[in-house]
């Protein structure tokens, strides 16, 4: 499970833009897929990275998050997660 992987191994992490009682918004960097690539060398998906960031204390909310939408791997931009 990638959630035990090394965040430092990623080229860039999503940056937390806003966190409210009901919503978490992050800036997804280009090149990071929404879905896990699979395989030993594959990149994790954004939800896996965000969950790992929660465990590391980079995100205050520690509960379950639900993605509101997806962005393609090559696309950078705001991704929202409902709490």
N, CA, C and O atoms as a CHARMM CRD file, in Angstrom:
* protein
*
  332
    1    1 UNK  N      0.84400  -1.18600   0.00000 PROA 1      0.00000
    2    1 UNK  CA     0.00000   0.00000   0.00000 PROA 1      0.00000
    3    1 UNK  C      0.87900   1.23600   0.00000 PROA 1      0.00000
    4    1 UNK  O      1.76000   1.35800   0.85100 PROA 1      0.00000
    5    2 UNK  N      0.66600   2.14900  -0.92500 PROA 2      0.00000
    6    2 UNK  CA     1.53100   3.30700  -1.02800 PROA 2      0.00000
    7    2 UNK  C      1.41900   4.23400   0.16800 PROA 2      0.00000
    8    2 UNK  O      2.33100   5.02600   0.40700 PROA 2      0.00000
    9    3 UNK  N      0.36500   4.16700   0.90600 PROA 3      0.00000
   10    3 UNK  CA     0.19200   5.07800   2.03800 PROA 3      0.00000
   11    3 UNK  C      1.31000   4.92500   3.06300 PROA 3      0.00000
   12    3 UNK  O      1.43100   5.74600   3.97200 PROA 3      0.00000
   13    4 UNK  N      2.12300   3.88900   2.92600 PROA 4      0.00000
   14    4 UNK  CA     3.31000   3.73900   3.76400 PROA 4      0.00000
   15    4 UNK  C      4.56000   4.21200   3.02900 PROA 4      0.00000
   16    4 UNK  O      5.66600   4.09400   3.55700 PROA 4      0.00000
   17    5 UNK  N      4.39900   4.75000   1.81400 PROA 5      0.00000
   18    5 UNK  CA     5.52500   5.20600   1.00400 PROA 5      0.00000
   19    5 UNK  C      6.11800   6.51100   1.51500 PROA 5      0.00000
   20    5 UNK  O      5.60800   7.12200   2.45400 PROA 5      0.00000
   21    6 UNK  N      7.18600   6.91500   0.88500 PROA 6      0.00000
   22    6 UNK  CA     7.93800   8.10300   1.28600 PROA 6      0.00000
   23    6 UNK  C      7.43800   9.32500   0.52400 PROA 6      0.00000
   24    6 UNK  O      7.57300   9.39300  -0.69800 PROA 6      0.00000
   25    7 UNK  N      6.86400  10.28900   1.23700 PROA 7      0.00000
   26    7 UNK  CA     6.39400  11.51500   0.59000 PROA 7      0.00000
   27    7 UNK  C      7.53900  12.25400  -0.09300 PROA 7      0.00000
   28    7 UNK  O      7.33200  12.91200  -1.11200 PROA 7      0.00000
   29    8 UNK  N      8.73800  12.15200   0.45800 PROA 8      0.00000
   30    8 UNK  CA     9.89900  12.82100  -0.11100 PROA 8      0.00000
   31    8 UNK  C     10.30700  12.26600  -1.46700 PROA 8      0.00000
   32    8 UNK  O     11.07900  12.90000  -2.18700 PROA 8      0.00000
   33    9 UNK  N      9.80100  11.09400  -1.82200 PROA 9      0.00000
   34    9 UNK  CA    10.14600  10.48600  -3.10600 PROA 9      0.00000
   35    9 UNK  C      9.34100  11.08500  -4.25800 PROA 9      0.00000
   36    9 UNK  O      9.65700  10.84300  -5.42300 PROA 9      0.00000
   37   10 UNK  N      8.31400  11.85600  -3.94800 PROA 10     0.00000
   38   10 UNK  CA     7.49300  12.47000  -4.99100 PROA 10     0.00000
   39   10 UNK  C      8.14100  13.76100  -5.47700 PROA 10     0.00000
   40   10 UNK  O      8.75300  14.47900  -4.68600 PROA 10     0.00000
   41   11 UNK  N      8.01500  14.06400  -6.76300 PROA 11     0.00000
   42   11 UNK  CA     8.60100  15.30200  -7.28700 PROA 11     0.00000
   43   11 UNK  C      8.04600  16.53800  -6.57400 PROA 11     0.00000
   44   11 UNK  O      8.80100  17.44000  -6.21400 PROA 11     0.00000
   45   12 UNK  N      6.72900  16.57600  -6.37200 PROA 12     0.00000
   46   12 UNK  CA     6.06800  17.68000  -5.65600 PROA 12     0.00000
   47   12 UNK  C      4.83900  17.13600  -4.95100 PROA 12     0.00000
   48   12 UNK  O      4.17100  16.22600  -5.44300 PROA 12     0.00000
   49   13 UNK  N      4.55400  17.70600  -3.79900 PROA 13     0.00000
   50   13 UNK  CA     3.34700  17.33500  -3.06900 PROA 13     0.00000
   51   13 UNK  C      2.22900  18.31800  -3.37800 PROA 13     0.00000
   52   13 UNK  O      2.49300  19.47200  -3.71600 PROA 13     0.00000
   53   14 UNK  N      0.97400  17.86800  -3.26500 PROA 14     0.00000
   54   14 UNK  CA    -0.11500  18.82800  -3.33700 PROA 14     0.00000
   55   14 UNK  C      0.03800  19.82600  -2.18100 PROA 14     0.00000
   56   14 UNK  O      0.45000  19.45900  -1.08100 PROA 14     0.00000
   57   15 UNK  N     -0.29700  21.07700  -2.44600 PROA 15     0.00000
   58   15 UNK  CA    -0.20200  22.11400  -1.42200 PROA 15     0.00000
   59   15 UNK  C     -1.60700  22.42000  -0.91800 PROA 15     0.00000
   60   15 UNK  O     -2.52500  22.62000  -1.71300 PROA 15     0.00000
   61   16 UNK  N     -1.77500  22.45800   0.40300 PROA 16     0.00000
   62   16 UNK  CA    -3.07800  22.77500   0.97800 PROA 16     0.00000
   63   16 UNK  C     -3.36600  24.25700   0.74100 PROA 16     0.00000
   64   16 UNK  O     -2.59000  25.12500   1.14000 PROA 16     0.00000
   65   17 UNK  N     -4.48700  24.53000   0.08800 PROA 17     0.00000
   66   17 UNK  CA    -4.90100  25.89600  -0.20100 PROA 17     0.00000
   67   17 UNK  C     -5.91600  26.39800   0.81600 PROA 17     0.00000
   68   17 UNK  O     -5.86600  27.55300   1.23900 PROA 17     0.00000
   69   18 UNK  N     -6.84000  25.51800   1.20500 PROA 18     0.00000
   70   18 UNK  CA    -7.88700  25.89900   2.15100 PROA 18     0.00000
   71   18 UNK  C     -8.40800  24.65500   2.84400 PROA 18     0.00000
   72   18 UNK  O     -8.48000  23.57300   2.26100 PROA 18     0.00000
   73   19 UNK  N     -8.76800  24.83700   4.09600 PROA 19     0.00000
   74   19 UNK  CA    -9.37500  23.74900   4.84700 PROA 19     0.00000
   75   19 UNK  C    -10.44400  24.36000   5.74200 PROA 19     0.00000
   76   19 UNK  O    -10.15600  25.18500   6.60800 PROA 19     0.00000
   77   20 UNK  N    -11.68700  23.93600   5.51400 PROA 20     0.00000
   78   20 UNK  CA   -12.80600  24.41200   6.31600 PROA 20     0.00000
   79   20 UNK  C    -13.42100  23.22300   7.04600 PROA 20     0.00000
   80   20 UNK  O    -12.90100  22.10800   6.99400 PROA 20     0.00000
   81   21 UNK  N    -14.51000  23.47500   7.71100 PROA 21     0.00000
   82   21 UNK  CA   -15.19300  22.40800   8.44100 PROA 21     0.00000
   83   21 UNK  C    -15.67600  21.29700   7.51000 PROA 21     0.00000
   84   21 UNK  O    -15.77100  20.13800   7.91300 PROA 21     0.00000
   85   22 UNK  N    -15.98300  21.66100   6.25000 PROA 22     0.00000
   86   22 UNK  CA   -16.58600  20.69900   5.33000 PROA 22     0.00000
   87   22 UNK  C    -15.76100  20.39000   4.08700 PROA 22     0.00000
   88   22 UNK  O    -16.11500  19.49000   3.32500 PROA 22     0.00000
   89   23 UNK  N    -14.67400  21.11500   3.86700 PROA 23     0.00000
   90   23 UNK  CA   -13.97000  21.01300   2.59400 PROA 23     0.00000
   91   23 UNK  C    -12.45600  21.15700   2.77000 PROA 23     0.00000
   92   23 UNK  O    -11.98300  21.93900   3.59500 PROA 23     0.00000
   93   24 UNK  N    -11.70900  20.38200   1.97500 PROA 24     0.00000
   94   24 UNK  CA   -10.26300  20.51800   1.88700 PROA 24     0.00000
   95   24 UNK  C     -9.93200  20.77000   0.42200 PROA 24     0.00000
   96   24 UNK  O    -10.35800  20.00600  -0.44400 PROA 24     0.00000
   97   25 UNK  N     -9.17800  21.83200   0.12900 PROA 25     0.00000
   98   25 UNK  CA    -8.77200  22.14700  -1.24400 PROA 25     0.00000
   99   25 UNK  C     -7.25300  22.11900  -1.32000 PROA 25     0.00000
  100   25 UNK  O     -6.56500  22.74000  -0.50900 PROA 25     0.00000
  101   26 UNK  N     -6.73800  21.38700  -2.30800 PROA 26     0.00000
  102   26 UNK  CA    -5.29000  21.29800  -2.49800 PROA 26     0.00000
  103   26 UNK  C     -4.94800  21.68500  -3.93000 PROA 26     0.00000
  104   26 UNK  O     -5.77300  21.56200  -4.83500 PROA 26     0.00000
  105   27 UNK  N     -3.71800  22.15300  -4.12000 PROA 27     0.00000
  106   27 UNK  CA    -3.18300  22.46500  -5.43600 PROA 27     0.00000
  107   27 UNK  C     -2.44400  21.23500  -5.93700 PROA 27     0.00000
  108   27 UNK  O     -1.35800  20.92000  -5.45100 PROA 27     0.00000
  109   28 UNK  N     -3.03300  20.53200  -6.91800 PROA 28     0.00000
  110   28 UNK  CA    -2.42500  19.31000  -7.45600 PROA 28     0.00000
  111   28 UNK  C     -1.35400  19.69300  -8.47200 PROA 28     0.00000
  112   28 UNK  O     -1.63400  20.41600  -9.42800 PROA 28     0.00000
  113   29 UNK  N     -0.13100  19.21200  -8.26900 PROA 29     0.00000
  114   29 UNK  CA     0.92300  19.49800  -9.25200 PROA 29     0.00000
  115   29 UNK  C      0.74300  18.66200 -10.51700 PROA 29     0.00000
  116   29 UNK  O      0.14300  17.58900 -10.46400 PROA 29     0.00000
  117   30 UNK  N      1.25500  19.14100 -11.65600 PROA 30     0.00000
  118   30 UNK  CA     1.19500  18.33000 -12.87400 PROA 30     0.00000
  119   30 UNK  C      2.04600  17.08000 -12.70800 PROA 30     0.00000
  120   30 UNK  O      3.05200  17.09200 -11.99800 PROA 30     0.00000
  121   31 UNK  N      1.64000  16.01000 -13.36100 PROA 31     0.00000
  122   31 UNK  CA     2.40300  14.76500 -13.31500 PROA 31     0.00000
  123   31 UNK  C      1.94700  13.79300 -12.25000 PROA 31     0.00000
  124   31 UNK  O      2.31100  12.61800 -12.29000 PROA 31     0.00000
  125   32 UNK  N      1.15600  14.26000 -11.29800 PROA 32     0.00000
  126   32 UNK  CA     0.65200  13.36700 -10.24400 PROA 32     0.00000
  127   32 UNK  C     -0.71200  12.84500 -10.68700 PROA 32     0.00000
  128   32 UNK  O     -1.62900  13.63600 -10.90300 PROA 32     0.00000
  129   33 UNK  N     -0.86300  11.51900 -10.82900 PROA 33     0.00000
  130   33 UNK  CA    -2.13400  10.98200 -11.31900 PROA 33     0.00000
  131   33 UNK  C     -3.21800  11.02900 -10.24200 PROA 33     0.00000
  132   33 UNK  O     -2.92600  11.09800  -9.04800 PROA 33     0.00000
  133   34 UNK  N     -4.46700  10.99200 -10.68900 PROA 34     0.00000
  134   34 UNK  CA    -5.55500  10.88500  -9.71100 PROA 34     0.00000
  135   34 UNK  C     -5.59100   9.47200  -9.14700 PROA 34     0.00000
  136   34 UNK  O     -5.71200   9.28800  -7.93600 PROA 34     0.00000
  137   35 UNK  N     -5.48500   8.46600 -10.02900 PROA 35     0.00000
  138   35 UNK  CA    -5.49400   7.06800  -9.60700 PROA 35     0.00000
  139   35 UNK  C     -4.06700   6.54900  -9.48100 PROA 35     0.00000
  140   35 UNK  O     -3.18900   6.93100 -10.25500 PROA 35     0.00000
  141   36 UNK  N     -3.84300   5.68200  -8.50800 PROA 36     0.00000
  142   36 UNK  CA    -2.54000   5.03200  -8.32300 PROA 36     0.00000
  143   36 UNK  C     -2.15700   4.30100  -9.60500 PROA 36     0.00000
  144   36 UNK  O     -2.96900   3.58600 -10.19200 PROA 36     0.00000
  145   37 UNK  N     -0.89800   4.49200 -10.03400 PROA 37     0.00000
  146   37 UNK  CA    -0.39400   3.85600 -11.25600 PROA 37     0.00000
  147   37 UNK  C     -0.34900   2.33800 -11.15800 PROA 37     0.00000
  148   37 UNK  O     -0.41000   1.65100 -12.17800 PROA 37     0.00000
  149   38 UNK  N     -0.24400   1.81400  -9.96000 PROA 38     0.00000
  150   38 UNK  CA    -0.09100   0.37900  -9.78800 PROA 38     0.00000
  151   38 UNK  C      1.36300  -0.01600  -9.97600 PROA 38     0.00000
  152   38 UNK  O      2.17100   0.77500 -10.46200 PROA 38     0.00000
  153   39 UNK  N      1.68200  -1.20600  -9.60100 PROA 39     0.00000
  154   39 UNK  CA     3.05800  -1.67100  -9.73300 PROA 39     0.00000
  155   39 UNK  C      3.97400  -1.06200  -8.68600 PROA 39     0.00000
  156   39 UNK  O      3.63300  -0.07100  -8.04100 PROA 39     0.00000
  157   40 UNK  N      5.12500  -1.66300  -8.53100 PROA 40     0.00000
  158   40 UNK  CA     6.05900  -1.25200  -7.49000 PROA 40     0.00000
  159   40 UNK  C      6.60300   0.15100  -7.72000 PROA 40     0.00000
  160   40 UNK  O      6.79800   0.89300  -6.75700 PROA 40     0.00000
  161   41 UNK  N      6.85200   0.53300  -8.97000 PROA 41     0.00000
  162   41 UNK  CA     7.44500   1.83200  -9.24300 PROA 41     0.00000
  163   41 UNK  C      6.44100   2.91200  -9.59000 PROA 41     0.00000
  164   41 UNK  O      6.82500   4.04500  -9.87800 PROA 41     0.00000
  165   42 UNK  N      5.13800   2.57400  -9.56500 PROA 42     0.00000
  166   42 UNK  CA     4.11200   3.52500  -9.98000 PROA 42     0.00000
  167   42 UNK  C      3.89900   4.63800  -8.97100 PROA 42     0.00000
  168   42 UNK  O      4.11100   4.46800  -7.77100 PROA 42     0.00000
  169   43 UNK  N      3.47400   5.77700  -9.48900 PROA 43     0.00000
  170   43 UNK  CA     3.16700   6.90600  -8.62200 PROA 43     0.00000
  171   43 UNK  C      1.84300   6.67100  -7.90300 PROA 43     0.00000
  172   43 UNK  O      0.93800   6.04200  -8.45100 PROA 43     0.00000
  173   44 UNK  N      1.73000   7.17000  -6.69000 PROA 44     0.00000
  174   44 UNK  CA     0.46300   7.06500  -5.98100 PROA 44     0.00000
  175   44 UNK  C     -0.54200   8.04700  -6.56900 PROA 44     0.00000
  176   44 UNK  O     -0.16300   9.00700  -7.24000 PROA 44     0.00000
  177   45 UNK  N     -1.80600   7.80500  -6.31700 PROA 45     0.00000
  178   45 UNK  CA    -2.83200   8.75000  -6.72000 PROA 45     0.00000
  179   45 UNK  C     -2.97400   9.86000  -5.68800 PROA 45     0.00000
  180   45 UNK  O     -2.50800   9.73800  -4.55500 PROA 45     0.00000
  181   46 UNK  N     -3.62300  10.94000  -6.09600 PROA 46     0.00000
  182   46 UNK  CA    -3.80700  12.08800  -5.20700 PROA 46     0.00000
  183   46 UNK  C     -4.48200  11.68300  -3.89200 PROA 46     0.00000
  184   46 UNK  O     -4.01700  12.10900  -2.83500 PROA 46     0.00000
  185   47 UNK  N     -5.56100  10.87700  -3.90300 PROA 47     0.00000
  186   47 UNK  CA    -6.17000  10.51100  -2.61700 PROA 47     0.00000
  187   47 UNK  C     -5.19600   9.79700  -1.67300 PROA 47     0.00000
  188   47 UNK  O     -5.22500  10.03100  -0.46400 PROA 47     0.00000
  189   48 UNK  N     -4.33400   8.93100  -2.21400 PROA 48     0.00000
  190   48 UNK  CA    -3.35000   8.24400  -1.37100 PROA 48     0.00000
  191   48 UNK  C     -2.35300   9.22700  -0.78100 PROA 48     0.00000
  192   48 UNK  O     -1.98400   9.11900   0.38900 PROA 48     0.00000
  193   49 UNK  N     -1.91800  10.18200  -1.58400 PROA 49     0.00000
  194   49 UNK  CA    -0.96000  11.18300  -1.10100 PROA 49     0.00000
  195   49 UNK  C     -1.60200  12.04500  -0.01800 PROA 49     0.00000
  196   49 UNK  O     -0.98000  12.32600   1.00600 PROA 49     0.00000
  197   50 UNK  N     -2.84100  12.46100  -0.24400 PROA 50     0.00000
  198   50 UNK  CA    -3.53400  13.29100   0.74600 PROA 50     0.00000
  199   50 UNK  C     -3.72300  12.53300   2.06200 PROA 50     0.00000
  200   50 UNK  O     -3.53400  13.10300   3.13600 PROA 50     0.00000
  201   51 UNK  N     -4.09400  11.24700   1.98200 PROA 51     0.00000
  202   51 UNK  CA    -4.23000  10.45300   3.21700 PROA 51     0.00000
  203   51 UNK  C     -2.89700  10.36000   3.95100 PROA 51     0.00000
  204   51 UNK  O     -2.84600  10.44500   5.17800 PROA 51     0.00000
  205   52 UNK  N     -1.82200  10.18400   3.18900 PROA 52     0.00000
  206   52 UNK  CA    -0.49600  10.12200   3.81900 PROA 52     0.00000
  207   52 UNK  C     -0.13700  11.46700   4.45000 PROA 52     0.00000
  208   52 UNK  O      0.45100  11.50300   5.53100 PROA 52     0.00000
  209   53 UNK  N     -0.48400  12.57000   3.78800 PROA 53     0.00000
  210   53 UNK  CA    -0.23600  13.89800   4.34300 PROA 53     0.00000
  211   53 UNK  C     -1.02500  14.09400   5.64200 PROA 53     0.00000
  212   53 UNK  O     -0.55100  14.76000   6.56200 PROA 53     0.00000
  213   54 UNK  N     -2.22200  13.51700   5.71400 PROA 54     0.00000
  214   54 UNK  CA    -3.00000  13.55800   6.96400 PROA 54     0.00000
  215   54 UNK  C     -2.22400  12.85500   8.07800 PROA 54     0.00000
  216   54 UNK  O     -2.08500  13.38400   9.18100 PROA 54     0.00000
  217   55 UNK  N     -1.72800  11.67100   7.78000 PROA 55     0.00000
  218   55 UNK  CA    -0.99600  10.89100   8.79500 PROA 55     0.00000
  219   55 UNK  C      0.26100  11.60700   9.25900 PROA 55     0.00000
  220   55 UNK  O      0.66500  11.47100  10.41400 PROA 55     0.00000
  221   56 UNK  N      0.88200  12.37100   8.36200 PROA 56     0.00000
  222   56 UNK  CA     2.11000  13.09600   8.68800 PROA 56     0.00000
  223   56 UNK  C      1.82400  14.41600   9.39500 PROA 56     0.00000
  224   56 UNK  O      2.75200  15.09600   9.83400 PROA 56     0.00000
  225   57 UNK  N      0.54400  14.78800   9.51200 PROA 57     0.00000
  226   57 UNK  CA     0.18200  16.03000  10.18600 PROA 57     0.00000
  227   57 UNK  C      0.20400  17.26100   9.29100 PROA 57     0.00000
  228   57 UNK  O      0.09400  18.38300   9.78400 PROA 57     0.00000
  229   58 UNK  N      0.34400  17.06800   7.97900 PROA 58     0.00000
  230   58 UNK  CA     0.34300  18.19800   7.04100 PROA 58     0.00000
  231   58 UNK  C     -1.06700  18.74300   6.82900 PROA 58     0.00000
  232   58 UNK  O     -1.24300  19.87600   6.38100 PROA 58     0.00000
  233   59 UNK  N     -2.06000  17.93200   7.15300 PROA 59     0.00000
  234   59 UNK  CA    -3.46900  18.31200   7.04200 PROA 59     0.00000
  235   59 UNK  C     -4.09000  18.09200   8.40400 PROA 59     0.00000
  236   59 UNK  O     -3.95300  17.01900   8.99100 PROA 59     0.00000
  237   60 UNK  N     -4.77600  19.11000   8.90800 PROA 60     0.00000
  238   60 UNK  CA    -5.31400  19.06700  10.27200 PROA 60     0.00000
  239   60 UNK  C     -6.37900  17.99000  10.44500 PROA 60     0.00000
  240   60 UNK  O     -6.39200  17.28600  11.45500 PROA 60     0.00000
  241   61 UNK  N     -7.26400  17.86000   9.47300 PROA 61     0.00000
  242   61 UNK  CA    -8.38000  16.91400   9.58200 PROA 61     0.00000
  243   61 UNK  C     -7.87800  15.49500   9.37900 PROA 61     0.00000
  244   61 UNK  O     -7.19700  15.21000   8.39400 PROA 61     0.00000
  245   62 UNK  N     -8.20600  14.61100  10.29800 PROA 62     0.00000
  246   62 UNK  CA    -7.72100  13.24100  10.21500 PROA 62     0.00000
  247   62 UNK  C     -8.76400  12.23200   9.79700 PROA 62     0.00000
  248   62 UNK  O     -8.47000  11.03900   9.72100 PROA 62     0.00000
  249   63 UNK  N     -9.99300  12.68600   9.52100 PROA 63     0.00000
  250   63 UNK  CA   -11.07400  11.77000   9.16100 PROA 63     0.00000
  251   63 UNK  C    -11.10700  11.43700   7.68300 PROA 63     0.00000
  252   63 UNK  O    -10.18300  11.75100   6.93300 PROA 63     0.00000
  253   64 UNK  N    -12.18800  10.79700   7.28300 PROA 64     0.00000
  254   64 UNK  CA   -12.35100  10.34600   5.90600 PROA 64     0.00000
  255   64 UNK  C    -12.59900  11.52600   4.96700 PROA 64     0.00000
  256   64 UNK  O    -13.33000  12.46000   5.29800 PROA 64     0.00000
  257   65 UNK  N    -11.97700  11.46400   3.79700 PROA 65     0.00000
  258   65 UNK  CA   -12.14600  12.48800   2.76500 PROA 65     0.00000
  259   65 UNK  C    -12.70800  11.83400   1.50400 PROA 65     0.00000
  260   65 UNK  O    -12.41500  10.67600   1.20800 PROA 65     0.00000
  261   66 UNK  N    -13.51700  12.59200   0.77000 PROA 66     0.00000
  262   66 UNK  CA   -14.12100  12.10200  -0.47200 PROA 66     0.00000
  263   66 UNK  C    -13.81700  13.10000  -1.58400 PROA 66     0.00000
  264   66 UNK  O    -14.14400  14.28000  -1.46200 PROA 66     0.00000
  265   67 UNK  N    -13.19600  12.63700  -2.66200 PROA 67     0.00000
  266   67 UNK  CA   -12.87400  13.55300  -3.75500 PROA 67     0.00000
  267   67 UNK  C    -14.15900  14.03700  -4.41300 PROA 67     0.00000
  268   67 UNK  O    -15.09400  13.26500  -4.62900 PROA 67     0.00000
  269   68 UNK  N    -14.18700  15.31100  -4.72400 PROA 68     0.00000
  270   68 UNK  CA   -15.35200  15.92900  -5.34400 PROA 68     0.00000
  271   68 UNK  C    -15.25700  15.80700  -6.86100 PROA 68     0.00000
  272   68 UNK  O    -16.28000  15.75200  -7.54300 PROA 68     0.00000
  273   69 UNK  N    -14.03600  15.76600  -7.39500 PROA 69     0.00000
  274   69 UNK  CA   -13.80900  15.68500  -8.83300 PROA 69     0.00000
  275   69 UNK  C    -12.39800  15.16200  -9.06800 PROA 69     0.00000
  276   69 UNK  O    -11.64500  14.93100  -8.12200 PROA 69     0.00000
  277   70 UNK  N    -12.04900  14.97700 -10.34100 PROA 70     0.00000
  278   70 UNK  CA   -10.71300  14.49900 -10.69300 PROA 70     0.00000
  279   70 UNK  C    -10.05500  15.46600 -11.65400 PROA 70     0.00000
  280   70 UNK  O    -10.72200  16.25800 -12.32100 PROA 70     0.00000
  281   71 UNK  N     -8.73200  15.39000 -11.71500 PROA 71     0.00000
  282   71 UNK  CA    -7.96200  16.12000 -12.72200 PROA 71     0.00000
  283   71 UNK  C     -7.02200  15.12100 -13.39300 PROA 71     0.00000
  284   71 UNK  O     -6.50400  14.21300 -12.74300 PROA 71     0.00000
  285   72 UNK  N     -6.80900  15.29100 -14.67700 PROA 72     0.00000
  286   72 UNK  CA    -5.88200  14.41700 -15.40800 PROA 72     0.00000
  287   72 UNK  C     -4.46500  14.56100 -14.87700 PROA 72     0.00000
  288   72 UNK  O     -4.12200  15.56100 -14.24700 PROA 72     0.00000
  289   73 UNK  N     -3.65900  13.56400 -15.13500 PROA 73     0.00000
  290   73 UNK  CA    -2.27600  13.54600 -14.67100 PROA 73     0.00000
  291   73 UNK  C     -1.50600  14.80300 -15.08200 PROA 73     0.00000
  292   73 UNK  O     -0.79600  15.38700 -14.26300 PROA 73     0.00000
  293   74 UNK  N     -1.63800  15.21800 -16.32600 PROA 74     0.00000
  294   74 UNK  CA    -0.85300  16.35100 -16.82200 PROA 74     0.00000
  295   74 UNK  C     -1.40200  17.69500 -16.35000 PROA 74     0.00000
  296   74 UNK  O     -0.73000  18.71800 -16.48400 PROA 74     0.00000
  297   75 UNK  N     -2.59800  17.70400 -15.80700 PROA 75     0.00000
  298   75 UNK  CA    -3.25700  18.94500 -15.40400 PROA 75     0.00000
  299   75 UNK  C     -2.91100  19.30700 -13.96500 PROA 75     0.00000
  300   75 UNK  O     -2.96400  18.46700 -13.06600 PROA 75     0.00000
  301   76 UNK  N     -2.55900  20.56000 -13.76800 PROA 76     0.00000
  302   76 UNK  CA    -2.39200  21.06300 -12.40500 PROA 76     0.00000
  303   76 UNK  C     -3.62900  21.88600 -12.07700 PROA 76     0.00000
  304   76 UNK  O     -4.31500  22.37100 -12.97700 PROA 76     0.00000
  305   77 UNK  N     -3.91100  22.04300 -10.79800 PROA 77     0.00000
  306   77 UNK  CA    -5.05000  22.86000 -10.42100 PROA 77     0.00000
  307   77 UNK  C     -5.61700  22.45000  -9.08000 PROA 77     0.00000
  308   77 UNK  O     -5.07200  21.59200  -8.38500 PROA 77     0.00000
  309   78 UNK  N     -6.71200  23.07500  -8.73500 PROA 78     0.00000
  310   78 UNK  CA    -7.33400  22.87400  -7.43100 PROA 78     0.00000
  311   78 UNK  C     -8.16300  21.58200  -7.44700 PROA 78     0.00000
  312   78 UNK  O     -8.99300  21.36900  -8.33100 PROA 78     0.00000
  313   79 UNK  N     -7.91800  20.73600  -6.45700 PROA 79     0.00000
  314   79 UNK  CA    -8.73900  19.54000  -6.21500 PROA 79     0.00000
  315   79 UNK  C     -9.40700  19.70100  -4.86700 PROA 79     0.00000
  316   79 UNK  O     -8.77900  20.10100  -3.88600 PROA 79     0.00000
  317   80 UNK  N    -10.69300  19.38300  -4.83400 PROA 80     0.00000
  318   80 UNK  CA   -11.47000  19.53000  -3.59600 PROA 80     0.00000
  319   80 UNK  C    -11.87500  18.17100  -3.06100 PROA 80     0.00000
  320   80 UNK  O    -12.19600  17.24900  -3.81100 PROA 80     0.00000
  321   81 UNK  N    -11.85000  18.07600  -1.75400 PROA 81     0.00000
  322   81 UNK  CA   -12.26800  16.87700  -1.04300 PROA 81     0.00000
  323   81 UNK  C    -13.31000  17.26700  -0.01000 PROA 81     0.00000
  324   81 UNK  O    -13.10600  18.20400   0.76100 PROA 81     0.00000
  325   82 UNK  N    -14.42900  16.55000   0.00900 PROA 82     0.00000
  326   82 UNK  CA   -15.45600  16.77200   1.02100 PROA 82     0.00000
  327   82 UNK  C    -15.07500  15.98600   2.27000 PROA 82     0.00000
  328   82 UNK  O    -14.53000  14.88500   2.19600 PROA 82     0.00000
  329   83 UNK  N    -15.37500  16.58000   3.41000 PROA 83     0.00000
  330   83 UNK  CA   -15.08800  15.90000   4.68900 PROA 83     0.00000
  331   83 UNK  C    -16.31500  15.15000   5.15400 PROA 83     0.00000
  332   83 UNK  O    -16.28600  14.51200   6.20700 PROA 83     0.00000
